[in-house]
């Protein structure tokens, strides 16, 4: 009987041990400067600082910029990747690779999972983004490259909280970004967009509802 009790106790301890999740180690590598082809003109390159993202010492992705903590468990960081620039007939020749800026990654410190975030109308070249809490704001570009939108998206929601037409996009002749990275403020939560061509707009964000802030509201807020 004593043997059976000891065996049951051992099995219970082993079961509880397996139930405890294994902690994951999330880390970044050293900063590596690389050349980034800015736009369609391959002769124009800009400096890009890339860092490797490791989960349990295994390389998962390459990243650029600083991560943003959404919660004490989740953070986001922008992705970078290399593309093979070889033509089909150049398959036997030494590979040509170049770096590209990508979208955003969501990293879970508890599970070690790294996933890409689907952001509507996000353009890796033109969209300069800013995070606040679990919101991201940026100027989005339509698929045909002709329209510019003010976009506010929230993690966990498939559709954007805000999608407002700002005007026409400038196309390939535009600078690095179609508009400056939107500016956030708290109390009340607001976000301001300043497109290169067009009117600057400020929006009030209340949960899943976004309203345009008019001049009268701006005057009241400043008093």
C-alpha positions as CSV (number, residue, x, y, z in Angstrom):
1,X,0.0,0.0,0.0
2,X,2.9,2.3,0.9
3,X,4.5,1.5,-2.5
4,X,1.3,2.4,-4.4
5,X,0.9,5.7,-2.5
6,X,4.5,6.6,-3.3
7,X,4.0,5.7,-7.0
8,X,0.8,7.8,-7.2
9,X,2.6,10.8,-5.6
10,X,5.5,10.5,-8.1
11,X,3.1,10.3,-11.0
12,X,1.3,13.4,-9.7
13,X,4.6,15.3,-9.4
14,X,5.6,14.3,-12.9
15,X,2.2,15.4,-14.3
16,X,2.5,18.8,-12.6
17,X,6.0,19.2,-13.9
18,X,4.8,18.6,-17.5
19,X,2.0,21.1,-17.0
20,X,4.4,24.0,-16.3
21,X,5.2,25.8,-19.5
22,X,8.9,25.9,-20.5
23,X,10.2,29.5,-20.4
24,X,11.5,30.9,-23.6
25,X,14.4,33.2,-24.1
26,X,13.8,36.0,-26.5
27,X,16.9,38.0,-27.6
28,X,18.3,40.2,-30.3
29,X,21.7,40.0,-32.0
30,X,24.1,42.8,-32.6
31,X,23.3,45.6,-34.9
32,X,24.6,45.0,-38.5
33,X,24.7,47.8,-41.0
34,X,23.5,46.8,-44.5
35,X,22.5,48.6,-47.7
36,X,18.9,49.0,-48.6
37,X,17.7,49.7,-52.2
38,X,15.4,52.7,-51.8
39,X,12.7,52.3,-54.4
40,X,12.9,51.2,-58.0
41,X,16.3,52.9,-58.7
42,X,18.9,50.3,-57.7
43,X,21.7,52.9,-57.8
44,X,20.1,54.6,-54.8
45,X,20.8,52.8,-51.5
46,X,20.3,53.8,-47.9
47,X,21.9,52.5,-44.7
48,X,19.8,50.1,-42.7
49,X,20.5,48.7,-39.3
50,X,19.5,45.1,-39.0
51,X,19.3,42.9,-35.9
52,X,18.6,39.1,-35.7
53,X,15.7,38.0,-33.5
54,X,16.4,34.7,-31.6
55,X,14.0,32.5,-29.7
56,X,15.9,30.0,-27.5
57,X,19.1,30.8,-29.4
58,X,17.4,29.9,-32.7
59,X,17.3,32.5,-35.5
60,X,13.6,33.4,-36.2
61,X,13.7,36.7,-38.1
62,X,15.7,39.8,-38.9
63,X,14.4,43.1,-37.6
64,X,14.9,46.9,-37.8
65,X,14.1,49.6,-35.4
66,X,13.2,49.4,-31.7
67,X,10.5,47.0,-30.4
68,X,7.3,48.3,-28.8
69,X,6.0,46.6,-25.7
70,X,2.2,46.1,-26.1
71,X,1.9,44.2,-22.8
72,X,4.4,42.6,-20.4
73,X,3.9,39.5,-22.5
74,X,3.6,40.8,-26.1
75,X,5.8,43.1,-28.1
76,X,5.9,44.2,-31.8
77,X,9.0,44.9,-33.9
78,X,9.4,45.6,-37.6
79,X,10.7,42.8,-39.9
80,X,13.6,42.9,-42.5
81,X,14.4,40.2,-44.9
82,X,16.7,39.4,-47.9
83,X,15.4,38.7,-51.4
84,X,17.1,36.7,-54.1
85,X,17.8,39.0,-57.1
86,X,19.0,36.3,-59.5
87,X,17.3,35.9,-62.9
88,X,16.2,32.3,-63.8
89,X,19.1,32.0,-66.3
90,X,21.5,33.0,-63.5
91,X,20.7,30.0,-61.2
92,X,24.3,28.6,-61.6
93,X,25.9,31.9,-60.8
94,X,26.7,33.3,-57.4
95,X,23.4,34.5,-55.8
96,X,22.6,38.2,-55.6
97,X,20.7,39.2,-52.5
98,X,19.4,42.5,-51.3
99,X,17.7,43.7,-48.1
100,X,14.0,44.8,-47.9
101,X,12.0,46.4,-45.2
102,X,8.9,44.3,-44.3
103,X,5.8,44.6,-42.1
104,X,5.5,44.1,-38.4
105,X,6.0,41.0,-36.2
106,X,4.1,40.1,-33.0
107,X,6.3,38.3,-30.5
108,X,4.9,36.3,-27.5
109,X,7.4,36.1,-24.7
110,X,5.5,33.2,-23.0
111,X,5.0,30.9,-25.9
112,X,8.0,32.0,-28.0
113,X,5.7,32.4,-31.0
114,X,6.6,35.0,-33.7
115,X,3.9,35.9,-36.2
116,X,3.4,38.5,-38.9
117,X,0.7,41.1,-38.4
118,X,-1.7,41.7,-41.3
119,X,-1.9,45.5,-41.7
120,X,-4.3,46.8,-44.4
121,X,-2.8,49.1,-47.0
122,X,0.6,49.1,-45.2
123,X,3.3,49.8,-47.7
124,X,6.8,48.7,-46.5
125,X,8.4,51.6,-48.5
126,X,6.1,54.5,-47.9
127,X,4.2,53.8,-44.6
128,X,5.9,55.3,-41.5
129,X,4.2,53.9,-38.5
130,X,3.8,54.7,-34.8
131,X,2.5,52.5,-32.0
132,X,0.5,53.4,-28.9
133,X,-0.8,50.7,-26.6
134,X,-2.2,48.1,-29.0
135,X,-2.9,50.6,-31.8
136,X,-0.8,51.3,-34.8
137,X,-1.2,54.4,-37.0
138,X,0.3,55.0,-40.4
139,X,-0.4,56.3,-43.9
140,X,-1.6,53.5,-46.1
141,X,-1.3,53.2,-49.9
142,X,-4.0,51.6,-52.1
143,X,-3.1,48.5,-54.2
144,X,-2.9,50.6,-57.3
145,X,-0.6,53.1,-55.6
146,X,-3.0,56.1,-56.3
147,X,-4.7,56.7,-53.0
148,X,-3.4,57.6,-49.6
149,X,-5.3,56.7,-46.4
150,X,-5.0,57.5,-42.7
151,X,-5.0,54.1,-41.1
152,X,-5.4,53.1,-37.4
153,X,-5.4,49.4,-36.7
154,X,-5.7,47.5,-33.4
155,X,-4.2,44.1,-32.6
156,X,-6.8,41.4,-32.6
157,X,-9.1,43.2,-35.1
158,X,-9.2,42.2,-38.7
159,X,-10.6,45.5,-40.0
160,X,-8.9,48.8,-39.3
161,X,-10.4,51.0,-36.6
162,X,-9.9,54.0,-39.0
163,X,-9.5,54.2,-42.8
164,X,-9.9,57.7,-44.0
165,X,-9.0,58.9,-47.5
166,X,-6.3,61.6,-47.3
167,X,-5.8,62.2,-51.0
168,X,-3.8,61.0,-53.9
169,X,-0.5,59.3,-53.4
170,X,2.6,60.8,-55.1
171,X,3.8,57.5,-56.5
172,X,7.4,56.5,-57.2
173,X,8.6,60.1,-57.3
174,X,7.6,60.6,-53.6
175,X,10.2,60.7,-50.8
176,X,10.8,57.9,-48.4
177,X,7.4,58.3,-46.9
178,X,4.1,59.7,-48.2
179,X,3.6,61.4,-44.8
180,X,5.3,61.7,-41.5
181,X,4.8,59.1,-38.8
182,X,1.5,59.9,-37.1
183,X,1.7,61.6,-33.6
184,X,-0.1,60.1,-30.6
185,X,-1.2,61.9,-27.5
186,X,-3.1,60.7,-24.4
187,X,-5.8,62.1,-22.2
188,X,-7.8,62.1,-24.4
189,X,-6.3,59.6,-26.9
190,X,-5.7,61.3,-30.2
191,X,-3.6,60.7,-33.3
192,X,-2.6,63.3,-35.9
193,X,-1.7,62.7,-39.6
194,X,0.4,65.1,-41.6
195,X,0.6,64.0,-45.3
196,X,3.2,65.5,-47.6
197,X,0.4,66.7,-49.9
198,X,-2.9,67.5,-48.3
199,X,-4.6,68.6,-45.1
200,X,-3.4,67.5,-41.6
201,X,-6.1,65.7,-39.6
202,X,-6.5,64.7,-36.0
203,X,-8.7,61.9,-34.8
204,X,-10.0,61.0,-31.3
205,X,-9.7,57.3,-30.6
206,X,-12.2,55.8,-28.1
207,X,-12.0,52.0,-28.1
208,X,-13.2,50.9,-31.6
209,X,-14.6,54.3,-32.4
210,X,-12.6,57.1,-34.1
211,X,-13.9,60.6,-34.7
212,X,-12.4,63.6,-36.5
213,X,-11.3,66.4,-34.1
214,X,-12.6,69.7,-35.4
215,X,-11.1,73.2,-34.8
216,X,-13.6,74.0,-32.0
217,X,-12.5,70.8,-30.1
218,X,-8.9,71.8,-30.6
219,X,-9.5,75.2,-29.1
220,X,-11.3,73.7,-26.1
221,X,-8.4,71.2,-25.5
222,X,-5.8,74.0,-25.6
223,X,-7.7,76.2,-23.1
